[in-house]
Amino acid sequence: MKTKKLMLFAFRLAVVIALASVAALPAAAQDRDDHRDHLRGWERECSLRTLHGGYGIFVQGTLVAAPYYPFVVSGLFTYDGEGNVSGTYNQSVGGGISAGTAEGTYQVNPDCTYSAELTLSNGSVVHRVGTITGEGMQQEIHIVYTDPTSVAFGTLKKTPERCSLETLKGDYALFGQGTIFLSATSSIARATAGILTFDGAGNFSGEATGNTNGTSAQGGFIGTYAVSPECEVSAEITVTSGPNQGLVLDEAGSVTGEGESKEIHDIFTTAHWVFTDTLKKQR
């Protein structure tokens, strides 16, 4: 009899525990949902402080007035986390090369949309809007220009805190495309892909395949490079083999990311070229 009572008590206790567990499930699920909603809200929440430090920029676009020249821009911009931004840039507009500075203000909304107004050293005022993605060294700003003079888009990516020649060492995959102006009204298209190796001491070499107006050829090249503490990059390239042997080209851009996500975004600063390159770290 005593054993039966104990078994009956154990059964009733198990039922009570099971019912209590079932009753707790909706509350636990709600807690998880509330936690996820909180995290989602935190991830979406942006402010002026979201943007702080250096960002490399690269832009491609086209002027909307005749002769409708294409243009490319590379540079380095610094955000102070309080609504102010300044920077330096190089650009090629229809093969005409120029450099300048920019200062302005920016806004960031809680949903991580972004806008900025910049006054350039040549007196022009430009406006851009976009969206902030990622965080830390993976943070990017994807932008479009809203001025009536051009149709352009670009990206800003976070730069390392400090750079040197040793920042660039090892193999990088390279790819780029653009236009070479033969005259003010005549141009040809070009694209390249290849591998480049930096030695960490100011020298590099590589090979690439280029397609110029439908004709493809391989060639080798060597060059020298410089890197500023702010992660600006400049380089001089000499083609050593292939149909363009002897050609010398200049580049300017910036280093972004770190480790395996490290990249270089640059433009050719040689007259008559409207060309942009991206190099991505391999090993």
C-alpha positions in Angstrom: 0.0 0.0 0.0 2.8 2.3 0.9 4.5 1.6 -2.4 1.3 2.4 -4.3 1.0 5.7 -2.5 4.5 6.7 -3.3 4.0 5.8 -7.0 0.8 7.8 -7.1 2.6 10.8 -5.4 5.5 10.6 -7.9 3.0 10.4 -10.9 1.1 13.5 -9.6 4.4 15.4 -9.1 5.5 14.6 -12.6 2.2 15.8 -14.0 2.5 19.1 -12.1 6.1 19.6 -13.3 5.1 18.9 -16.9 2.2 21.3 -16.7 4.4 24.0 -15.2 7.0 23.5 -18.0 4.3 23.8 -20.7 3.0 26.9 -19.1 6.5 28.4 -19.0 7.1 27.8 -22.7 5.2 30.8 -24.0 6.9 33.1 -21.5 10.3 31.8 -22.4 9.6 32.1 -26.1 8.4 35.7 -25.6 11.6 36.4 -23.6 13.7 35.1 -26.6 11.6 37.1 -29.0 12.0 40.3 -26.9 15.8 39.6 -26.7 16.0 39.2 -30.5 14.0 42.3 -31.1 16.3 44.2 -28.7 19.4 43.0 -30.6 17.9 43.9 -33.9 17.1 47.3 -32.7 20.6 47.7 -31.4 22.1 46.6 -34.7 19.9 49.1 -36.6 20.6 52.0 -34.3 23.2 54.4 -35.8 24.2 58.0 -34.8 26.9 60.5 -35.7 29.3 58.6 -33.5 28.9 55.5 -35.8 31.3 57.2 -38.2 34.7 58.0 -36.7 38.2 57.9 -38.1 39.6 57.3 -41.6 37.7 55.9 -44.6 39.1 55.3 -48.1 36.7 56.4 -50.9 36.4 55.3 -54.5 33.8 56.7 -56.9 32.8 56.1 -60.5 30.4 58.3 -62.5 29.5 60.2 -65.6 28.9 63.9 -66.2 25.4 64.5 -67.5 26.3 67.4 -69.8 28.2 67.1 -73.1 30.7 65.7 -73.7 29.4 63.3 -71.0 32.9 62.4 -69.7 33.3 59.5 -67.3 35.2 60.2 -64.1 36.7 58.3 -61.2 37.7 59.5 -57.7 39.9 58.1 -54.9 40.8 59.6 -51.6 40.8 59.5 -47.9 38.1 61.1 -45.6 38.1 61.5 -41.9 34.9 61.7 -39.7 35.0 63.2 -36.2 32.0 61.4 -34.8 30.2 64.7 -34.3 28.9 65.6 -37.8 32.1 67.0 -39.4 34.1 65.4 -42.3 37.2 66.4 -44.2 39.4 64.7 -46.8 41.7 64.7 -49.7 41.1 63.2 -53.1 42.5 62.6 -56.6 40.3 62.4 -59.7 40.3 61.9 -63.4 37.5 63.5 -65.4 37.7 62.6 -69.0 41.4 61.9 -68.6 42.1 65.3 -67.0 43.9 64.7 -63.6 43.4 66.9 -60.6 43.7 66.7 -56.8 41.9 68.6 -54.0 40.6 68.8 -50.5 37.0 68.7 -49.1 35.3 69.8 -45.9 31.7 69.5 -44.8 29.1 68.0 -42.6 27.2 64.7 -42.4 24.1 63.3 -40.9 23.4 59.8 -39.7 19.8 58.5 -39.0 18.9 55.8 -36.5 18.2 53.4 -39.4 21.8 53.9 -40.6 21.0 56.0 -43.6 23.5 58.7 -44.3 23.8 62.1 -46.0 26.6 64.6 -46.4 27.3 68.0 -48.0 30.9 68.8 -49.0 32.6 71.9 -50.2 35.6 71.1 -52.5 38.8 73.2 -52.7 37.7 74.3 -56.3 34.5 75.8 -54.8 32.1 73.1 -55.9 29.5 71.8 -53.5 28.6 68.1 -53.7 25.9 66.1 -51.9 25.7 62.4 -51.3 23.4 60.0 -49.5 23.7 56.4 -48.7 23.6 53.6 -46.1 26.1 52.4 -43.5 26.8 48.7 -43.2 29.0 46.5 -41.0 30.9 47.6 -38.0 34.6 47.9 -36.9 37.0 47.4 -39.7 34.2 45.8 -41.8 32.2 49.1 -41.8 31.3 50.6 -45.2 29.3 53.5 -46.5 27.6 53.0 -49.9 26.8 56.3 -51.5 25.1 57.9 -54.5 25.6 61.5 -55.5 22.4 63.6 -55.7 23.7 66.6 -57.7 22.2 67.4 -61.1 25.7 67.6 -62.7 26.6 63.9 -62.6 25.4 60.3 -62.1 27.8 58.7 -59.7 28.1 56.0 -56.9 30.8 54.9 -54.6 31.9 53.2 -51.4 33.9 54.4 -48.3 35.7 51.7 -46.3 37.4 51.8 -43.0 41.1 52.3 -43.0 43.6 50.9 -40.5 44.6 53.3 -37.7 48.1 53.6 -39.0 50.0 52.4 -42.2 53.5 52.0 -43.5 55.3 50.3 -46.3 55.1 47.1 -44.4 51.3 47.3 -44.4 51.5 46.1 -48.0 53.3 42.8 -48.2 52.5 39.6 -50.1 50.2 38.7 -53.0 47.2 40.7 -54.1 44.6 39.9 -56.7 44.1 42.9 -58.9 41.3 43.9 -61.3 40.3 47.1 -62.9 38.5 48.8 -65.7 38.1 52.1 -67.4 38.6 54.3 -70.5 41.7 55.6 -72.3 41.1 58.9 -74.1 42.9 59.1 -77.4 41.6 62.6 -78.0 38.8 64.8 -76.5 36.2 63.0 -78.6 37.8 59.5 -79.1 38.4 56.8 -76.5 38.9 53.1 -76.0 37.8 50.7 -73.2 40.2 48.6 -71.1 40.0 46.0 -68.3 42.7 44.1 -66.5 43.0 41.2 -64.0 46.1 39.7 -62.5 48.4 39.2 -59.5 50.7 41.7 -57.8 53.3 41.0 -55.1 54.4 43.7 -52.6 57.7 43.2 -50.8 56.8 45.4 -47.8 59.7 47.8 -48.6 58.4 49.9 -51.4 58.7 47.6 -54.4 56.2 45.3 -56.3 56.0 43.2 -59.4 53.3 41.3 -61.2 51.6 40.0 -64.3 48.2 40.8 -65.7 45.9 40.1 -68.6 44.5 43.2 -70.3 41.7 43.6 -72.8 41.9 46.8 -74.8 38.9 47.4 -77.1 38.4 43.7 -77.5 42.1 42.7 -78.0 43.5 40.7 -75.1 47.2 40.3 -74.2 49.4 39.4 -71.2 52.1 41.5 -69.7 54.5 41.9 -66.8 55.2 45.0 -64.7 57.3 46.3 -61.8 57.0 49.4 -59.7 57.5 51.3 -56.5 55.0 52.5 -53.9 54.7 54.8 -51.0 52.3 54.6 -48.0 51.5 57.5 -45.7 50.7 57.0 -41.9 47.1 57.9 -42.8 47.0 54.9 -45.3 47.1 56.9 -48.5 49.0 55.0 -51.3 50.8 56.2 -54.4 52.6 54.1 -57.0 54.5 54.2 -60.3 54.2 51.3 -62.6 56.5 50.3 -65.5 55.3 47.7 -68.0 58.2 45.3 -68.6 56.6 42.9 -71.2 53.8 42.6 -73.6 52.4 45.0 -76.2 52.6 48.0 -73.7 56.2 47.4 -72.8 57.8 50.6 -71.6 54.6 52.3 -70.6 54.8 54.1 -67.3 51.6 54.8 -65.2 50.9 56.5 -61.9 48.3 55.6 -59.3 46.9 57.0 -56.1 44.5 55.5 -53.6 44.1 54.1 -50.1 44.4 51.0 -48.0 41.3 49.7 -46.3 40.5 46.7 -44.0 43.0 44.5 -42.3 44.2 40.9 -42.4 42.6 38.8 -45.1 40.0 41.6 -45.8 42.8 44.2 -46.6 42.2 46.0 -49.9 43.7 48.8 -52.0 41.4 51.1 -54.1 43.1 53.4 -56.5 42.8 55.3 -59.7 45.3 56.0 -62.5 46.6 59.5 -62.2 48.2 59.4 -65.7 46.7 61.9 -68.2 44.1 60.5 -70.6 43.3 57.5 -68.4 40.0 57.2 -66.5 40.7 53.9 -64.8 40.1 52.4 -61.3 41.8 49.4 -59.7 41.0 47.2 -56.8 43.6 44.9 -55.1 42.5 42.3 -52.6 44.8 40.4 -50.2 45.4 36.8 -51.1 48.1 35.7 -48.5 
